[in-house]
Amino acid sequence: PDSLILLGIPEKVAGRLINYRQSGATFQVKSDIMKVYGFPKEIYAGLSPYISLPDSVLKSTKYPDIHIDINLADEQMLVSCAKIDVALAKRIISYRQLLGGFIHENQLAEVYGISSDSQSRIEACVFIRKGFIPKKIRINKADENVLKTHPYISDPLANDIIRYREVNGSINSHEALAGFKSANTANFEKLISYLDYAN
């Protein structure tokens, strides 16, 4: 960010600009730089003549041509990209943290209060990096509170996991877990992507 700071951009804003680019977002026109949270208007006005981007571009699609990594995006990126409100952006990030990361874009439908229109706008401007591995739960080590915090683990399933470990020592496979009556839910197939069976 040193070169950005030399241009007069505050250090924190320069860091946000770099994170914005690293998330996969692109700048299509000069004014796109103002999508970076806190970018000073007076600095933009001074730099604008030297930015090698057009002043405007014809929009041929319903949604802006911006794509960001849903697992790296911060609140401001989501607000700017999908034109959603801050409250929804916060809920998306909170849910992402509870999950351990999104592995399918359709998981956005699970975010509390999201409308189909908002979901469509978000899906149109985000991507999931190929090969992304979510944060996993060590099912043989995690305590009851950690287990119950995950959106795909119900309280009964968390209790059964703890009891099974107390009696049998460890759970070694998806198949063993699938044998639990409490695991017979629609979320089980998604849950197994978030589990680590290491002892």
Sine and cosine of phi, psi and omega as CSV:
sin_phi,cos_phi,sin_psi,cos_psi,sin_omega,cos_omega
0.00,0.00,-0.05,1.00,-0.08,-1.00
-0.84,0.54,-0.68,0.73,-0.03,-1.00
-0.91,0.41,-0.54,0.84,0.04,-1.00
-0.94,0.34,-0.65,0.76,0.00,-1.00
-0.90,0.43,-0.59,0.81,0.03,-1.00
-0.90,0.44,-0.40,0.91,0.04,-1.00
-0.99,0.14,-0.03,1.00,0.02,-1.00
0.99,-0.16,0.06,1.00,0.00,-1.00
-0.98,0.18,0.78,-0.62,0.02,-1.00
-0.82,0.57,0.55,-0.84,-0.10,-0.99
-0.84,0.54,-0.69,0.73,-0.02,-1.00
-0.90,0.43,-0.64,0.77,0.00,-1.00
-0.93,0.37,-0.62,0.78,0.05,-1.00
-0.87,0.49,-0.64,0.77,0.04,-1.00
-0.90,0.43,-0.65,0.76,0.03,-1.00
-0.90,0.43,-0.63,0.78,-0.01,-1.00
-0.88,0.47,-0.69,0.72,0.01,-1.00
-0.91,0.41,-0.68,0.73,0.03,-1.00
-0.89,0.46,-0.60,0.80,0.01,-1.00
-0.88,0.48,-0.71,0.71,0.01,-1.00
-0.93,0.37,-0.65,0.76,-0.05,-1.00
-0.93,0.38,-0.39,0.92,0.02,-1.00
-0.96,0.29,-0.18,0.98,-0.01,-1.00
0.95,-0.31,-0.08,1.00,0.01,-1.00
-0.94,0.33,0.48,-0.88,0.03,-1.00
-0.79,-0.61,0.41,-0.91,0.06,-1.00
-0.98,-0.18,0.88,-0.48,-0.03,-1.00
-1.00,-0.04,-0.61,0.79,0.00,-1.00
-0.73,-0.68,0.25,-0.97,-0.08,-1.00
-0.82,0.57,-0.70,0.71,-0.09,-1.00
-0.92,0.38,-0.21,0.98,0.03,-1.00
-0.87,0.50,-0.42,0.91,-0.01,-1.00
-0.90,0.44,-0.38,0.92,0.02,-1.00
-0.96,0.27,-0.13,0.99,0.09,-1.00
-0.96,0.29,-0.29,0.96,0.07,-1.00
-0.96,0.28,0.86,-0.50,-0.10,-0.99
-0.82,0.57,0.78,-0.63,0.09,-1.00
0.99,0.13,0.12,0.99,-0.02,-1.00
-0.92,0.39,0.83,-0.55,-0.09,-1.00
-0.92,0.40,0.76,-0.65,-0.03,-1.00
-0.89,0.46,-0.61,0.79,-0.05,-1.00
-0.93,0.36,-0.55,0.83,0.04,-1.00
-0.95,0.31,-0.63,0.78,0.05,-1.00
-0.87,0.49,-0.68,0.73,-0.02,-1.00
-0.87,0.50,-0.62,0.78,0.00,-1.00
-0.96,0.27,-0.54,0.84,-0.05,-1.00
-1.00,0.04,-0.37,0.93,-0.11,-0.99
-0.74,0.67,-0.71,0.71,-0.02,-1.00
-0.90,0.45,-0.32,0.95,-0.09,-1.00
-0.97,-0.25,0.00,1.00,0.01,-1.00
-0.99,0.11,0.84,-0.54,-0.08,-1.00
-0.99,0.12,0.87,0.49,0.06,-1.00
-0.64,-0.77,0.41,-0.91,0.04,-1.00
-0.94,0.34,0.35,-0.94,0.05,-1.00
-0.96,0.28,-0.48,0.88,0.00,-1.00
-0.42,-0.91,0.26,-0.97,0.02,-1.00
-0.56,-0.83,0.59,-0.81,0.01,-1.00
-0.95,0.33,0.74,-0.68,0.02,-1.00
-1.00,-0.07,0.87,-0.50,-0.03,-1.00
-0.96,-0.28,-0.02,1.00,-0.02,-1.00
-0.83,-0.56,0.25,-0.97,-0.04,-1.00
-0.93,0.36,-0.54,0.84,-0.09,-1.00
-0.91,-0.42,0.41,-0.91,0.00,-1.00
-0.90,0.44,0.55,-0.84,-0.04,-1.00
-1.00,0.10,0.92,0.40,0.00,-1.00
-0.78,-0.63,0.71,-0.71,0.04,-1.00
-0.75,-0.66,0.81,-0.58,-0.02,-1.00
-0.79,-0.61,0.43,-0.90,0.02,-1.00
-0.97,0.26,0.90,-0.43,-0.05,-1.00
-0.87,0.49,-0.41,0.91,-0.02,-1.00
-1.00,0.00,-0.04,1.00,0.06,-1.00
-0.88,-0.48,-0.29,0.96,-0.10,-1.00
-0.90,0.44,0.65,-0.76,0.13,-0.99
-0.99,-0.11,-0.01,-1.00,-0.08,-1.00
-0.84,0.54,-0.74,0.68,-0.08,-1.00
-0.90,0.44,-0.61,0.80,0.04,-1.00
-0.88,0.47,-0.69,0.73,-0.01,-1.00
-0.92,0.40,-0.66,0.75,0.02,-1.00
-0.88,0.47,-0.72,0.70,-0.04,-1.00
-0.93,0.36,-0.66,0.75,-0.08,-1.00
-0.95,0.31,-0.76,0.64,-0.17,-0.99
-0.97,-0.23,-0.04,1.00,0.00,-1.00
0.85,0.53,0.71,0.71,0.07,-1.00
-0.96,-0.29,0.22,-0.98,0.00,-1.00
-0.99,0.13,0.28,-0.96,-0.08,-1.00
-0.89,0.46,-0.62,0.79,-0.03,-1.00
-0.87,0.50,-0.68,0.73,0.02,-1.00
-0.93,0.37,-0.65,0.76,0.03,-1.00
-0.85,0.52,-0.66,0.75,0.02,-1.00
-0.90,0.43,-0.65,0.76,0.00,-1.00
-0.92,0.39,-0.59,0.81,0.04,-1.00
-0.89,0.46,-0.71,0.70,-0.02,-1.00
-0.93,0.37,-0.63,0.77,0.04,-1.00
-0.88,0.47,-0.67,0.74,0.00,-1.00
-0.93,0.38,-0.62,0.78,0.05,-1.00
-0.85,0.52,-0.66,0.75,0.00,-1.00
-0.92,0.38,-0.63,0.77,0.03,-1.00
-0.90,0.43,-0.65,0.76,0.01,-1.00
-0.92,0.38,-0.66,0.75,-0.18,-0.98
0.98,-0.21,0.23,0.97,0.00,-1.00
0.89,-0.46,0.52,-0.85,0.04,-1.00
-0.99,0.13,0.73,-0.68,0.07,-1.00
-0.94,-0.34,-0.26,0.97,0.08,-1.00
-0.66,-0.75,0.65,-0.76,-0.01,-1.00
-0.90,0.44,-0.46,0.89,-0.02,-1.00
-0.94,0.35,-0.15,0.99,0.09,-1.00
-0.93,0.37,-0.29,0.96,0.06,-1.00
-0.86,0.51,-0.49,0.87,0.00,-1.00
-0.89,0.46,-0.32,0.95,-0.03,-1.00
-0.99,0.11,-0.17,0.99,-0.01,-1.00
-0.95,0.32,0.76,-0.65,-0.06,-1.00
-0.85,0.52,0.77,-0.64,0.13,-0.99
0.98,0.18,0.11,0.99,-0.02,-1.00
-0.99,0.16,0.71,-0.71,0.03,-1.00
-1.00,-0.02,0.29,-0.96,0.02,-1.00
-0.90,0.43,-0.55,0.84,0.02,-1.00
-0.92,0.39,-0.72,0.69,0.02,-1.00
-0.89,0.46,-0.66,0.75,0.02,-1.00
-0.87,0.49,-0.67,0.74,0.00,-1.00
-0.90,0.44,-0.66,0.75,0.00,-1.00
-0.91,0.41,-0.65,0.76,0.01,-1.00
-0.92,0.38,-0.73,0.68,-0.02,-1.00
-0.87,0.49,-0.48,0.88,-0.02,-1.00
-0.96,0.29,-0.29,0.96,-0.07,-1.00
-0.80,-0.60,0.22,0.98,0.04,-1.00
-0.82,-0.57,0.26,-0.97,0.12,-0.99
-0.58,-0.82,0.31,-0.95,0.11,-0.99
-0.94,-0.35,0.86,-0.52,-0.08,-1.00
-0.84,0.54,0.72,-0.69,0.02,-1.00
-0.87,0.50,0.76,-0.65,-0.01,-1.00
1.00,0.08,0.09,1.00,0.00,-1.00
-0.86,0.51,0.74,-0.67,0.05,-1.00
-0.91,-0.41,0.87,-0.49,-0.03,-1.00
-0.94,0.33,0.29,-0.96,0.11,-0.99
-0.92,0.38,0.77,-0.64,-0.11,-0.99
-0.95,-0.30,0.44,-0.90,0.05,-1.00
-1.00,-0.08,0.79,-0.61,0.08,-1.00
-0.98,0.18,1.00,-0.07,-0.19,-0.98
-0.88,0.48,-0.40,0.92,0.01,-1.00
-1.00,-0.05,-0.01,1.00,-0.01,-1.00
-0.84,-0.54,-0.49,0.87,-0.11,-0.99
-0.90,0.44,0.63,-0.78,0.04,-1.00
-0.99,0.13,0.07,-1.00,-0.10,-0.99
-0.87,0.50,-0.66,0.76,-0.02,-1.00
-0.89,0.45,-0.67,0.74,0.02,-1.00
-0.89,0.45,-0.69,0.72,0.00,-1.00
-0.88,0.48,-0.72,0.69,-0.07,-1.00
-0.94,0.33,-0.31,0.95,0.00,-1.00
-0.96,0.28,-0.45,0.89,-0.05,-1.00
-0.95,0.32,0.72,-0.70,-0.06,-1.00
-0.85,0.52,-0.42,0.91,-0.08,-1.00
-0.99,-0.14,0.05,1.00,0.01,-1.00
-0.92,-0.40,0.93,-0.36,0.02,-1.00
-0.96,0.26,0.28,-0.96,0.04,-1.00
-0.86,0.51,-0.71,0.70,0.03,-1.00
-0.87,0.49,-0.63,0.78,0.01,-1.00
-0.92,0.39,-0.66,0.75,0.03,-1.00
-0.87,0.49,-0.68,0.73,0.01,-1.00
-0.90,0.44,-0.65,0.76,0.00,-1.00
-0.92,0.39,-0.60,0.80,0.03,-1.00
-0.89,0.45,-0.70,0.71,0.00,-1.00
-0.89,0.45,-0.72,0.69,-0.01,-1.00
-0.90,0.44,-0.66,0.75,0.01,-1.00
-0.89,0.46,-0.68,0.73,0.01,-1.00
-0.90,0.43,-0.61,0.79,0.00,-1.00
-0.90,0.44,-0.56,0.83,-0.05,-1.00
-1.00,0.00,-0.67,0.74,-0.16,-0.99
-0.95,-0.31,-0.16,0.99,0.04,-1.00
1.00,-0.09,-0.78,0.62,-0.03,-1.00
-0.32,-0.95,0.33,-0.94,0.11,-0.99
-0.97,-0.26,0.80,-0.60,-0.17,-0.98
-0.96,-0.28,-0.15,0.99,-0.08,-1.00
-0.34,-0.94,0.26,-0.96,0.10,-1.00
-0.88,0.48,-0.60,0.80,-0.06,-1.00
-0.89,0.45,-0.64,0.77,0.03,-1.00
-0.89,0.45,-0.68,0.73,-0.01,-1.00
-0.93,0.37,-0.58,0.81,-0.01,-1.00
-0.89,0.45,-0.35,0.94,0.02,-1.00
-0.97,0.26,-0.20,0.98,0.03,-1.00
-0.96,0.27,0.75,-0.67,0.05,-1.00
-0.87,0.50,-0.56,0.83,-0.03,-1.00
-0.95,0.30,-0.20,0.98,0.01,-1.00
-1.00,-0.03,-0.01,1.00,-0.04,-1.00
-0.99,0.14,0.94,0.35,-0.02,-1.00
-0.77,-0.63,0.22,-0.97,0.01,-1.00
-0.92,0.39,-0.33,0.94,-0.06,-1.00
-1.00,0.05,-0.11,0.99,-0.15,-0.99
-0.87,0.49,-0.70,0.72,-0.03,-1.00
-0.88,0.47,-0.55,0.84,0.05,-1.00
-0.97,0.23,-0.60,0.80,-0.04,-1.00
-0.86,0.51,-0.64,0.77,-0.12,-0.99
-0.89,0.46,-0.36,0.93,0.04,-1.00
-0.95,0.31,-0.24,0.97,-0.06,-1.00
-0.95,-0.30,0.19,0.98,-0.09,-1.00
-0.94,-0.35,0.62,-0.78,0.09,-1.00
-0.84,-0.55,0.83,-0.56,-0.09,-1.00
-1.00,-0.10,0.14,0.99,0.01,-1.00
-0.88,0.47,0.58,-0.82,0.02,-1.00
-1.00,-0.03,0.00,0.00,0.00,0.00
